[in-house]
Amino acid sequence: MCGVCIPAHEVGGDFYDYFWLAGERRLLCVIVGDVAGKAMRAAMTALMSDGMIFSRAREGGDIEEIMSSLNRAMYEKIGKRQFTALCAMVLDPAGGELRFVNAGLCEPLLRSAAGVEYLASSGSTLPLGARSGTVYERRTVPLHPGDVLVVFSDGVPEALGRSGVQYGYDRPRALLAGRCSPWPAAGLTGLAARVPSPP
């Protein structure tokens, strides 16, 4: 597992975290989030969101229940116009399974023996805090040795090159399909190096 966060400003609203679900070293919870807004306000909301997610997830429960509960809490706590796009994943290494809920983040990118595909979500994909009554559904995907899962915020596809053209969604997929070097560290470094830097 490997992660990197490159803010467009000195601070920003993108974040990621990982921890054992409910304190058990059996199910690993991985979250990648992107708070609406820029700079310090987004960074402070990201910090609070990460703390709320960690606290709620450690109580246990299915990932869709955790996300639905978090949505209600964040709607009341953070307020209008300040929502959080977040993909929450639960990895079961022993069972070879990924369970995830995606609330408004870019679709995860999976490379397997069958090829490279973006993983569409089940149910609502509204960001956390956007609407109080949102109920989320999980999707379950089998994982096999050698599979690679890449999760990123919209900072990757929306990054602008010198020509003013966005990096897009096809380039990460092509890079993941064609890269033969070991993941995650080498592959992630390769992806980060190809995404245009913030101006």
Buried (B, 14 or more C-beta within 10 A) or exposed (E): EEBEEEBBEEBBBBBBBEBEBEEEEEBBBBBBBBBBBBBEBBBBBBBBBBEBBEEBBBEEBEBBBBBBBBBBBBBEBBEEEBBBBBBBBBBBEEEEBBBBBBBBBBBBBBBBEEEBBEBEBBBBBBBBBBEEEBEBBBBEBEBEEEBBBBBBBBBBBEBEEEEEEBBBBEBBBEBBEEBEEEBEEEBBEBBBEEBBEEE
